[in-house]
Amino acid sequence: MNKLNAFKIALLLLPLSASAASFDCKKSSTPVEKTICANPSLDKLDQEIADTYGKLLASVDDPLRRRVKEVQRNWLKDRKDARQLDATMRARLEALRGAVVSEHGLSFLRLQGTERPMYLLSKLPGTAAYNQWVDKTWQDASGETTPAEAQVLIKKCKSDDDCDIDSISRSYAINFASPELISVHESVSDYMYRAAHPSNQDTHYNWWLSKAGSIKPAEIFSGQAYKKVVEKYARQYVATLMETKPDGVQNTGSATEPDNWAITKKALHITGQGYDYMIGRGFVEFDIPWTAFSGMLNPAFSSALNK
């Protein structure tokens, strides 16, 4: 009834038609294997994980299947503390059961919490381009040191001079999703050991699924008049923070740059860093209702937004 060696081999390497297998407890060698073999509750949990993982793997095609395998391998590799097995395995089972997520009528595959963006499960033309972007973020993050890994390295330092270590944490959230549009917020925090504060970067990615690509300003707006509206709201925001009246002097920062735009149902959501707006350290965040762009929105975009 138990597994691990065969769990790794059968589920990760054998064809999808193979059923989930159990490792032979007579051949168990690691503390984790021995703990599972000695505990019927953990043995049952392990079987449930194997079955749920197998069903998830069978439900997706490459390259998503490759990512599912990768995440499972990493989990097996990191599952080293036999004392924490019950909590670790229950959390993994919950993650596998909740891997397919529904957002506004679209189905996504969530494999690593909020640490990586979710893959889209769809046949829409833009799905491939969106998932290629998701895959690229995984590749970009593959060599980064996570905060947890950094803490392990820091403990091994003989002195502060040896701790030239920085860690990067990533977070992804879907601001908006519809049958036509996806807006994703990426937050990356880079922390150097003993630095006063981390360096943060927030970027937004907006996708038009029926057009098979990311959304460009010209697809949202007709003409360039929208920039004046964005700048107006940026000045109002800065003036409010500085407790002054907007007079055209306030810095509008990077508000007109699409990387700082998040599409929502009711508004164009603007984010940025305070330094860009000459207001010091901090996070800039304000909304511009779509009604403020009266006569400037392309009809196709308005239609996609309201589907």
NUKOL-602202 format. One line per 2 residues: their letters; for each residue x, y, z of N, C-alpha, C, O. Coordinates in steps of 0.02 Angstrom, whole numbers, plus 50000, padded with zeros to 5 digits. Layout:
BEGIN
a> X/Y/Z/X/Y/Z/X/Y/Z/X/Y/Z | ...
This chain:
BEGIN
mn> 50041/49940/50000/50000/50000/50000/50043/50063/50000/50019/50116/49982 | 50106/50058/50020/50146/50118/50026/50181/50134/49961/50174/50098/49912
kl> 50221/50189/49961/50252/50212/49899/50313/50255/49911/50330/50262/49969 | 50347/50284/49868/50394/50340/49865/50442/50327/49809/50445/50366/49761
na> 50482/50271/49814/50525/50256/49756/50482/50244/49694/50494/50274/49642 | 50433/50200/49701/50389/50188/49644/50345/50247/49629/50326/50259/49572
fk> 50329/50286/49682/50290/50347/49673/50327/50394/49626/50298/50421/49579 | 50392/50403/49638/50433/50446/49595/50439/50416/49525/50428/50451/49475
ia> 50455/50352/49522/50469/50321/49458/50406/50313/49416/50404/50331/49357 | 50354/50284/49447/50294/50268/49408/50256/50330/49386/50233/50333/49329
ll> 50250/50378/49431/50209/50437/49414/50247/50489/49374/50217/50526/49335 | 50312/50493/49382/50350/50544/49348/50379/50520/49282/50391/50560/49237
ll> 50389/50456/49275/50424/50431/49216/50382/50385/49172/50391/50384/49111 | 50337/50347/49201/50299/50300/49161/50243/50336/49123/50226/50392/49140
pl> 50215/50304/49071/50161/50335/49033/50102/50353/49076/50093/50325/49131 | 50061/50399/49052/50004/50423/49091/49953/50368/49104/49915/50372/49152
sa> 49952/50317/49064/49903/50264/49073/49920/50220/49133/49877/50183/49157 | 49983/50225/49158/50001/50184/49216/49966/50211/49278/49959/50271/49286
sa> 49945/50166/49322/49911/50188/49383/49962/50206/49436/50021/50187/49431 | 49939/50244/49486/49984/50263/49540/50006/50201/49577/49966/50157/49592
as> 50072/50197/49592/50100/50138/49624/50126/50156/49693/50136/50215/49708 | 50139/50104/49735/50165/50114/49802/50235/50083/49806/50250/50032/49775
fd> 50278/50116/49844/50344/50087/49852/50341/50029/49901/50295/50024/49941 | 50390/49988/49898/50393/49929/49941/50423/49948/50008/50482/49968/50011
ck> 50384/49943/50061/50409/49963/50127/50468/49920/50150/50507/49942/50192 | 50474/49861/50122/50532/49819/50140/50597/49850/50116/50651/49835/50141
ks> 50591/49894/50066/50651/49926/50038/50657/49999/50061/50700/50036/50035 | 50616/50021/50107/50619/50091/50130/50686/50103/50164/50711/50061/50201
st> 50715/50161/50151/50782/50176/50178/50787/50245/50211/50827/50254/50256 | 50747/50293/50189/50752/50361/50216/50705/50368/50276/50657/50330/50283
pv> 50718/50418/50320/50672/50430/50376/50601/50443/50353/50553/50422/50387 | 50593/50478/50297/50526/50493/50271/50490/50428/50252/50433/50417/50270
ek> 50525/50386/50214/50495/50322/50193/50476/50280/50253/50421/50252/50255 | 50521/50275/50301/50508/50232/50360/50450/50259/50401/50410/50221/50429
ti> 50445/50326/50406/50390/50356/50444/50324/50343/50410/50274/50328/50443 | 50322/50347/50344/50260/50333/50307/50241/50260/50316/50182/50244/50327
ca> 50288/50216/50310/50274/50145/50316/50249/50126/50385/50209/50079/50393 | 50271/50162/50436/50253/50144/50505/50187/50176/50527/50162/50162/50581
np> 50159/50220/50485/50099/50257/50506/50043/50248/50454/50048/50275/50399 | 49991/50210/50471/49936/50198/50423/49904/50262/50398/49883/50266/50340
sl> 49900/50314/50441/49869/50377/50420/49911/50411/50366/49884/50437/50317 | 49977/50410/50375/50020/50440/50325/50020/50399/50261/50024/50425/50206
dk> 50016/50332/50269/50013/50289/50211/49951/50305/50169/49955/50307/50107 | 49895/50316/50202/49834/50333/50166/49840/50401/50132/49819/50410/50075
ld> 49870/50449/50168/49881/50515/50139/49925/50511/50077/49913/50544/50027 | 49977/50470/50082/50023/50462/50026/49988/50434/49964/50001/50455/49908
qe> 49943/50386/49977/49905/50357/49921/49858/50408/49890/49851/50411/49829 | 49826/50449/49933/49782/50501/49907/49821/50552/49866/49797/50575/49814
ia> 49880/50569/49889/49922/50616/49851/49940/50585/49783/49936/50619/49732 | 49958/50522/49784/49976/50488/49721/49918/50486/49673/49926/50500/49614
dt> 49859/50470/49698/49800/50465/49655/49781/50534/49627/49766/50541/49568 | 49781/50585/49670/49762/50652/49649/49812/50681/49600/49793/50712/49550
yg> 49875/50669/49613/49928/50692/49567/49921/50658/49499/49927/50690/49447 | 49907/50593/49500/49900/50556/49437/49842/50582/49396/49848/50588/49335
kl> 49786/50599/49428/49728/50626/49392/49744/50694/49363/49725/50709/49307 | 49779/50736/49402/49797/50803/49377/49844/50797/49318/49836/50832/49268
la> 49893/50753/49323/49941/50744/49269/49907/50721/49205/49925/50742/49150 | 49857/50677/49213/49822/50651/49154/49775/50702/49122/49754/50693/49065
sv> 49760/50756/49159/49711/50804/49134/49741/50860/49093/49705/50900/49064 | 49808/50864/49090/49841/50919/49054/49889/50891/49002/49912/50834/49006
dd> 49904/50933/48953/49951/50914/48900/50017/50951/48910/50021/50998/48951 | 50068/50931/48874/50131/50968/48874/50120/51036/48843/50079/51042/48797
pl> 50155/51089/48866/50208/51088/48916/50184/51091/48988/50225/51090/49035 | 50118/51095/48999/50093/51100/49068/50109/51037/49108/50124/51041/49167
rr> 50106/50979/49074/50122/50917/49109/50194/50918/49136/50207/50892/49190 | 50238/50949/49098/50308/50954/49120/50314/50995/49184/50352/50978/49229
rv> 50275/51049/49189/50276/51091/49249/50245/51054/49309/50270/51060/49365 | 50192/51017/49297/50161/50978/49351/50212/50929/49380/50217/50922/49441
ke> 50248/50895/49336/50299/50848/49358/50355/50883/49397/50378/50859/49448 | 50376/50940/49371/50430/50977/49403/50413/50998/49474/50453/50990/49520
vq> 50352/51023/49483/50330/51045/49549/50326/50985/49597/50344/50990/49655 | 50301/50929/49571/50295/50869/49614/50365/50843/49633/50376/50823/49690
rn> 50410/50843/49586/50479/50821/49601/50510/50865/49655/50542/50840/49701 | 50501/50930/49648/50529/50976/49697/50499/50965/49766/50534/50969/49817
wl> 50434/50952/49767/50402/50939/49832/50430/50875/49864/50444/50875/49923 | 50438/50823/49825/50466/50761/49851/50538/50771/49876/50558/50744/49927
kd> 50575/50811/49839/50645/50824/49858/50650/50863/49923/50694/50851/49964 | 50603/50911/49932/50606/50955/49990/50572/50924/50052/50577/50952/50107
rk> 50538/50868/50043/50502/50837/50099/50550/50795/50140/50553/50734/50132 | 50588/50829/50183/50643/50794/50218/50629/50784/50292/50657/50738/50322
da> 50588/50826/50321/50576/50823/50394/50520/50773/50409/50461/50788/50400 | 50539/50714/50434/50490/50662/50449/50442/50684/50504/50386/50658/50509
rq> 50463/50731/50547/50421/50753/50602/50363/50796/50579/50312/50803/50614 | 50370/50826/50519/50318/50871/50493/50278/50840/50436/50244/50875/50399
ld> 50282/50774/50429/50253/50742/50371/50177/50751/50366/50151/50764/50312 | 50142/50745/50421/50069/50749/50419/50047/50817/50391/50006/50820/50345
at> 50074/50871/50419/50055/50937/50395/50078/50949/50324/50042/50978/50284 | 50139/50926/50308/50166/50936/50241/50125/50900/50189/50110/50927/50136
mr> 50107/50838/50204/50069/50798/50156/49997/50822/50148/49970/50821/50093 | 49967/50844/50203/49899/50871/50198/49898/50935/50157/49852/50946/50117
ar> 49949/50977/50166/49953/51038/50127/49962/51023/50053/49934/51056/50010 | 50003/50972/50038/50014/50953/49969/49951/50925/49937/49936/50940/49879
le> 49915/50884/49974/49853/50856/49948/49802/50912/49933/49768/50911/49882 | 49798/50960/49978/49753/51017/49968/49773/51057/49906/49731/51078/49867
al> 49839/51067/49897/49863/51104/49839/49847/51068/49774/49827/51099/49725 | 49854/51003/49773/49839/50964/49713/49764/50965/49698/49744/50970/49640
rg> 49724/50960/49749/49651/50961/49739/49627/51029/49715/49578/51034/49679 | 49663/51082/49735/49643/51149/49716/49684/51177/49658/49684/51238/49647
av> 49718/51134/49621/49762/51157/49568/49725/51189/49509/49751/51234/49477 | 49665/51166/49496/49624/51195/49442/49579/51248/49473/49537/51233/49515
vs> 49588/51310/49451/49553/51367/49480/49509/51400/49427/49528/51407/49370 | 49449/51420/49448/49403/51455/49402/49402/51529/49419/49391/51548/49477
eh> 49414/51571/49369/49413/51644/49377/49371/51674/49321/49391/51673/49263 | 49312/51700/49339/49269/51735/49291/49257/51694/49228/49259/51720/49172
gl> 49243/51630/49237/49227/51588/49180/49286/51558/49144/49278/51520/49096 | 49347/51573/49167/49407/51543/49138/49438/51495/49188/49435/51506/49249
sf> 49467/51441/49163/49500/51392/49207/49576/51401/49203/49604/51408/49149 | 49607/51400/49261/49679/51408/49266/49710/51350/49304/49675/51316/49343
lr> 49775/51339/49293/49812/51288/49329/49860/51322/49376/49907/51356/49355 | 49849/51314/49442/49892/51345/49493/49937/51291/49522/49913/51243/49553
lq> 50002/51299/49513/50049/51247/49533/50094/51266/49591/50121/51221/49624 | 50102/51329/49605/50148/51349/49658/50121/51410/49697/50155/51460/49705
gt> 50060/51404/49720/50030/51458/49758/50030/51523/49718/50015/51523/49658 | 50047/51577/49752/50051/51642/49717/50122/51657/49695/50135/51712/49669
er> 50168/51610/49704/50238/51623/49688/50252/51622/49613/50303/51647/49590 | 50207/51593/49574/50213/51592/49502/50144/51607/49472/50093/51592/49503
pm> 50142/51635/49413/50076/51648/49382/50043/51582/49362/50077/51531/49352 | 49977/51583/49358/49939/51524/49340/49937/51515/49264/49933/51563/49227
yl> 49940/51453/49243/49930/51436/49172/49856/51438/49156/49814/51426/49199 | 49841/51454/49093/49772/51456/49070/49754/51391/49036/49791/51366/48993
ls> 49698/51362/49056/49672/51302/49024/49616/51322/48977/49558/51330/48998 | 49632/51331/48914/49583/51357/48866/49604/51340/48795/49663/51325/48783
kl> 49557/51342/48750/49570/51333/48679/49569/51398/48641/49572/51399/48579 | 49563/51455/48676/49561/51520/48644/49627/51535/48608/49680/51510/48630
pg> 49626/51574/48555/49687/51586/48516/49745/51615/48557/49803/51600/48543 | 49729/51657/48607/49782/51689/48645/49810/51646/48701/49857/51668/48735
ta> 49784/51587/48712/49807/51545/48767/49881/51527/48760/49918/51530/48809 | 49902/51509/48700/49972/51489/48690/50020/51546/48707/50070/51535/48741
ay> 50004/51606/48684/50048/51663/48697/50050/51679/48772/50103/51693/48800 | 49992/51676/48804/49989/51689/48876/50030/51637/48915/50069/51654/48958
nq> 50020/51573/48898/50056/51520/48934/50131/51522/48919/50171/51502/48962 | 50151/51546/48861/50222/51555/48847/50252/51607/48893/50309/51600/48916
wv> 50214/51660/48906/50237/51711/48954/50243/51680/49024/50293/51692/49059 | 50193/51641/49044/50195/51608/49109/50257/51564/49114/50293/51565/49164
dk> 50270/51525/49061/50327/51481/49061/50393/51520/49067/50439/51498/49101 | 50396/51577/49035/50457/51618/49038/50469/51643/49109/50527/51646/49130
tw> 50416/51659/49146/50427/51682/49214/50455/51626/49258/50495/51639/49303 | 50435/51565/49244/50463/51508/49281/50538/51501/49264/50578/51489/49309
qd> 50555/51508/49201/50625/51504/49181/50666/51560/49212/50722/51549/49235 | 50639/51620/49211/50675/51678/49240/50688/51668/49314/50739/51690/49340
as> 50642/51635/49349/50647/51626/49421/50686/51564/49441/50699/51553/49500 | 50704/51522/49393/50733/51457/49409/50799/51461/49446/50814/51418/49487
ge> 50839/51513/49433/50904/51518/49467/50905/51566/49525/50958/51580/49552 | 50847/51593/49544/50843/51642/49598/50845/51608/49667/50823/51552/49675
tt> 50871/51644/49716/50872/51620/49785/50809/51646/49820/50797/51706/49823 | 50770/51599/49846/50710/51619/49881/50727/51642/49952/50782/51627/49976
pa> 50682/51678/49986/50696/51699/50055/50712/51640/50101/50756/51645/50143 | 50677/51584/50093/50690/51525/50135/50760/51497/50122/50795/51479/50169
ea> 50780/51494/50059/50847/51470/50042/50900/51518/50067/50954/51497/50089 | 50885/51583/50065/50932/51633/50089/50945/51624/50164/51001/51631/50187
qv> 50892/51610/50202/50900/51601/50274/50946/51542/50290/50985/51545/50337 | 50941/51489/50251/50984/51431/50260/51057/51450/50247/51102/51431/50284
li> 51068/51487/50193/51136/51508/50176/51165/51556/50228/51224/51552/50244 | 51124/51601/50253/51146/51650/50302/51170/51615/50367/51219/51636/50397
kk> 51134/51563/50387/51153/51526/50447/51222/51494/50441/51254/51481/50491 | 51244/51482/50380/51309/51450/50368/51366/51500/50363/51424/51481/50361
ck> 51349/51565/50362/51401/51617/50356/51443/51620/50420/51416/51618/50475 | 51507/51625/50411/51552/51632/50468/51555/51703/50494/51569/51715/50552
sd> 51541/51750/50450/51540/51821/50470/51494/51858/50422/51475/51832/50369 | 51477/51920/50440/51434/51960/50397/51466/51973/50329/51431/51981/50279
dd> 51533/51975/50328/51567/51986/50265/51556/51930/50216/51561/51939/50155 | 51541/51870/50243/51530/51812/50199/51458/51810/50173/51442/51770/50129
cd> 51416/51853/50200/51345/51849/50184/51325/51899/50130/51281/51940/50140 | 51357/51894/50075/51338/51936/50017/51282/51899/49980/51292/51874/49925
id> 51224/51896/50012/51169/51854/49988/51107/51898/49978/51089/51938/50020 | 51076/51889/49922/51012/51921/49911/50959/51869/49893/50975/51817/49864
si> 50898/51884/49911/50843/51837/49897/50789/51874/49858/50780/51934/49865 | 50754/51836/49818/50701/51865/49776/50637/51827/49789/50634/51766/49786
sr> 50585/51865/49804/50519/51834/49812/50473/51863/49758/50476/51922/49742 | 50431/51820/49732/50385/51839/49679/50313/51825/49701/50299/51778/49738
sy> 50269/51867/49677/50198/51858/49691/50158/51878/49630/50172/51928/49598 | 50106/51838/49615/50065/51851/49556/49991/51849/49576/49970/51807/49615
ai> 49953/51895/49549/49882/51897/49562/49845/51917/49499/49869/51958/49460 | 49787/51888/49489/49745/51907/49432/49700/51965/49453/49657/51957/49497
nf> 49710/52022/49422/49668/52080/49436/49599/52072/49406/49548/52092/49435 | 49598/52043/49347/49535/52038/49311/49540/51983/49259/49593/51972/49229
as> 49485/51948/49250/49483/51897/49197/49412/51894/49170/49364/51900/49207 | 49408/51885/49106/49343/51878/49072/49354/51829/49015/49411/51808/49004
pe> 49303/51810/48979/49313/51767/48921/49360/51796/48869/49384/51760/48825 | 49374/51861/48873/49416/51894/48823/49482/51920/48851/49532/51921/48816
li> 49483/51940/48915/49539/51978/48942/49567/51946/49006/49530/51917/49046 | 49632/51952/49014/49665/51933/49076/49713/51989/49095/49752/52013/49053
sv> 49711/52010/49158/49758/52060/49184/49793/52031/49244/49761/52013/49294 | 49860/52026/49241/49900/51994/49293/49947/52045/49324/49980/52083/49289
he> 49951/52044/49390/49997/52088/49427/50056/52047/49452/50047/51998/49489 | 50116/52067/49432/50177/52035/49454/50213/52081/49504/50227/52139/49488
sv> 50229/52055/49563/50267/52092/49613/50331/52054/49629/50328/51996/49650 | 50388/52086/49618/50453/52055/49630/50490/52095/49683/50500/52156/49675
sd> 50511/52062/49736/50547/52095/49791/50617/52066/49797/50625/52005/49807 | 50668/52109/49790/50738/52088/49793/50768/52115/49858/50773/52176/49867
ym> 50788/52070/49903/50813/52091/49968/50886/52070/49977/50902/52010/49976 | 50930/52118/49987/51000/52106/50002/51008/52101/50078/50983/52143/50116
yr> 51044/52049/50100/51053/52038/50172/51080/52101/50206/51130/52130/50185 | 51045/52120/50259/51060/52179/50300/51046/52245/50265/51066/52298/50290
aa> 51013/52243/50208/50993/52305/50175/50937/52338/50216/50901/52304/50253 | 50930/52404/50208/50879/52440/50246/50809/52418/50226/50764/52414/50268
hp> 50799/52405/50162/50734/52384/50138/50742/52350/50071/50792/52361/50036 | 50695/52309/50051/50700/52274/49986/50688/52321/49928/50658/52374/49936
sn> 50710/52300/49870/50695/52336/49808/50635/52302/49776/50637/52242/49761 | 50583/52340/49765/50520/52312/49740/50506/52335/49669/50518/52393/49651
qd> 50480/52290/49630/50459/52307/49562/50391/52276/49547/50382/52215/49555 | 50344/52317/49527/50278/52293/49510/50264/52305/49436/50275/52360/49410
th> 50241/52253/49402/50227/52256/49331/50160/52224/49317/50140/52176/49350 | 50125/52252/49269/50060/52224/49250/50063/52198/49178/50094/52228/49134
yn> 50031/52141/49168/50027/52110/49102/49954/52100/49084/49916/52070/49122 | 49935/52126/49027/49866/52123/49005/49861/52087/48938/49898/52101/48891
ww> 49815/52038/48935/49810/51994/48877/49740/51995/48847/49690/51993/48883 | 49739/51999/48781/49676/51996/48743/49675/51928/48710/49709/51917/48660
ls> 49636/51882/48736/49641/51812/48717/49620/51799/48645/49649/51756/48612 | 49570/51835/48621/49549/51823/48552/49597/51852/48501/49594/51835/48442
ka> 49643/51895/48524/49692/51925/48479/49760/51892/48485/49808/51911/48450 | 49765/51842/48528/49827/51802/48534/49888/51844/48552/49942/51834/48524
gs> 49880/51890/48598/49938/51929/48618/49923/51977/48675/49865/51984/48696 | 49975/52012/48699/49966/52062/48751/49932/52124/48722/49936/52137/48662
ik> 49899/52161/48766/49860/52218/48744/49904/52280/48738/49940/52297/48784 | 49901/52313/48681/49938/52375/48669/49891/52434/48678/49831/52428/48668
pa> 49919/52493/48698/49876/52552/48709/49831/52568/48649/49774/52588/48658 | 49858/52558/48587/49818/52574/48528/49758/52528/48520/49711/52545/48484
ei> 49758/52470/48554/49701/52426/48552/49648/52446/48603/49589/52428/48597 | 49668/52484/48653/49621/52508/48703/49592/52576/48684/49532/52587/48688
fs> 49637/52621/48662/49617/52690/48648/49625/52708/48574/49670/52682/48540 | 49582/52751/48551/49590/52780/48484/49623/52848/48493/49595/52892/48526
gq> 49680/52857/48463/49716/52920/48470/49758/52923/48532/49768/52873/48566 | 49783/52983/48548/49829/52993/48604/49799/53035/48660/49833/53049/48710
ay> 49736/53056/48652/49706/53100/48703/49702/53067/48771/49699/53102/48822 | 49703/53000/48774/49699/52966/48838/49756/52985/48885/49748/52983/48946
kk> 49814/53003/48856/49871/53021/48897/49857/53081/48942/49879/53083/48999 | 49821/53129/48916/49804/53189/48955/49759/53170/49014/49764/53199/49068
vv> 49714/53123/49002/49670/53100/49056/49711/53065/49111/49701/53078/49170 | 49757/53022/49090/49799/52986/49138/49841/53036/49178/49845/53031/49239
ek> 49871/53083/49144/49913/53133/49178/49872/53176/49226/49895/53193/49281 | 49810/53192/49207/49766/53231/49250/49753/53194/49316/49759/53223/49370
ya> 49737/53130/49311/49723/53091/49371/49786/53081/49412/49783/53079/49474 | 49843/53075/49379/49906/53067/49416/49921/53131/49456/49943/53127/49514
rq> 49909/53189/49426/49921/53252/49462/49874/53259/49522/49893/53282/49575 | 49811/53238/49511/49763/53241/49566/49785/53196/49624/49778/53214/49682
yv> 49810/53138/49606/49832/53090/49657/49890/53119/49697/49890/53118/49759 | 49940/53144/49661/49999/53173/49695/49979/53233/49737/50003/53241/49793
at> 49935/53276/49711/49914/53335/49747/49878/53316/49812/49888/53348/49863 | 49838/53263/49809/49803/53240/49869/49853/53217/49922/49845/53232/49981
lm> 49904/53179/49900/49955/53155/49947/49993/53213/49978/50009/53212/50038 | 50008/53263/49938/50048/53320/49961/50005/53374/49993/50030/53426/50015
et> 49939/53361/49995/49892/53409/50024/49897/53478/49992/49899/53529/50025 | 49899/53477/49925/49899/53538/49886/49845/53533/49833/49811/53482/49827
kp> 49837/53585/49795/49789/53584/49740/49825/53567/49675/49881/53591/49663 | 49795/53525/49633/49827/53509/49569/49833/53571/49526/49783/53604/49511
dg> 49894/53587/49505/49905/53648/49466/49947/53636/49403/49971/53684/49372 | 49955/53573/49384/49993/53557/49324/50067/53550/49337/50105/53532/49292
vq> 50090/53563/49399/50161/53558/49416/50178/53487/49440/50235/53465/49432 | 50130/53453/49469/50143/53387/49497/50172/53339/49445/50151/53339/49387
nt> 50219/53299/49468/50250/53250/49424/50202/53192/49411/50172/53166/49457 | 50195/53173/49347/50149/53119/49330/50184/53051/49324/50153/53001/49305
gs> 50248/53050/49340/50286/52988/49343/50280/52945/49281/50287/52970/49225 | 50268/52882/49292/50264/52834/49237/50193/52811/49225/50181/52755/49201
at> 50145/52853/49242/50074/52834/49238/50052/52816/49167/50006/52775/49159 | 50083/52845/49117/50062/52831/49048/50096/52770/49018/50084/52753/48960
ep> 50139/52737/49056/50174/52677/49031/50131/52615/49043/50111/52602/49100 | 50117/52576/48991/50072/52518/48997/50093/52466/49049/50050/52430/49074
dn> 50159/52461/49065/50180/52413/49115/50149/52428/49183/50146/52384/49227 | 50126/52489/49193/50096/52510/49256/50020/52510/49255/49988/52537/49300
wa> 49991/52480/49203/49919/52478/49196/49891/52409/49212/49916/52358/49187 | 49841/52408/49253/49803/52347/49263/49731/52359/49241/49699/52408/49260
it> 49706/52314/49200/49637/52320/49177/49591/52289/49228/49601/52232/49249 | 49541/52327/49249/49488/52300/49292/49421/52313/49258/49418/52345/49206
kk> 49369/52287/49288/49302/52294/49257/49280/52366/49252/49251/52386/49201 | 49294/52405/49303/49268/52474/49306/49319/52528/49291/49301/52585/49279
al> 49384/52510/49293/49434/52563/49289/49500/52539/49261/49514/52479/49259 | 49541/52587/49240/49611/52575/49225/49649/52588/49290/49650/52644/49315
hi> 49678/52535/49317/49712/52539/49382/49786/52555/49370/49820/52519/49333 | 49810/52609/49401/49879/52632/49391/49919/52618/49454/49897/52633/49509
tg> 49979/52590/49445/50024/52580/49502/50093/52607/49484/50108/52620/49425 | 50135/52615/49534/50203/52639/49521/50240/52651/49586/50214/52638/49640
qg> 50301/52675/49580/50343/52690/49638/50342/52765/49652/50343/52806/49606 | 50341/52783/49715/50338/52853/49735/50394/52895/49707/50385/52953/49691
yd> 50454/52865/49701/50511/52903/49675/50498/52929/49605/50521/52983/49587 | 50461/52890/49565/50445/52912/49497/50401/52974/49496/50400/53012/49447
ym> 50364/52984/49550/50318/53040/49554/50346/53097/49598/50310/53144/49615 | 50409/53090/49617/50443/53141/49658/50410/53151/49725/50407/53206/49751
ig> 50384/53095/49754/50352/53101/49820/50387/53056/49870/50360/53044/49925 | 50446/53031/49853/50484/52989/49900/50466/52916/49896/50431/52894/49851
rg> 50491/52879/49945/50481/52807/49947/50407/52791/49959/50374/52825/49999 | 50382/52740/49927/50313/52720/49936/50284/52693/49872/50317/52693/49820
fv> 50223/52671/49877/50189/52639/49820/50132/52684/49796/50091/52707/49836 | 50130/52696/49732/50078/52737/49701/50023/52691/49674/50038/52640/49642
ef> 49961/52708/49687/49906/52665/49665/49842/52706/49661/49819/52733/49712 | 49813/52711/49602/49750/52747/49595/49712/52721/49534/49741/52690/49489
di> 49647/52734/49532/49603/52711/49478/49580/52769/49434/49570/52825/49458 | 49573/52755/49370/49542/52802/49324/49482/52766/49294/49490/52719/49255
pw> 49421/52787/49312/49362/52752/49286/49360/52756/49209/49379/52806/49179 | 49336/52702/49179/49331/52701/49106/49288/52757/49079/49296/52780/49023
ta> 49241/52781/49121/49198/52836/49099/49237/52900/49088/49214/52945/49052 | 49296/52905/49119/49337/52965/49110/49366/52968/49039/49388/53021/49016
fs> 49366/52911/49004/49392/52908/48936/49335/52909/48885/49339/52876/48833 | 49284/52946/48899/49225/52948/48856/49245/52966/48784/49277/53017/48772
gm> 49224/52923/48737/49239/52935/48667/49308/52914/48645/49325/52920/48586 | 49350/52890/48692/49419/52872/48676/49430/52797/48672/49481/52774/48645
ln> 49384/52757/48699/49393/52684/48700/49373/52654/48633/49321/52672/48604 | 49414/52609/48608/49397/52573/48547/49336/52528/48561/49333/52494/48612
pa> 49287/52528/48515/49227/52488/48526/49241/52414/48538/49206/52382/48578 | 49291/52386/48505/49307/52315/48514/49330/52302/48585/49313/52250/48615
fs> 49369/52348/48612/49394/52340/48681/49336/52346/48730/49330/52306/48777 | 49292/52395/48721/49234/52404/48764/49191/52341/48765/49165/52321/48817
sa> 49184/52312/48706/49144/52251/48701/49176/52193/48739/49143/52156/48774 | 49243/52186/48730/49279/52132/48765/49278/52141/48840/49273/52093/48878
ln> 49282/52204/48862/49282/52219/48934/49217/52201/48967/49215/52181/49025 | 49163/52208/48930/49096/52199/48960/49067/52130/48947/49009/52117/48965
k> 49104/52086/48916/49079/52018/48905/49078/51978/48971/49058/51920/48972
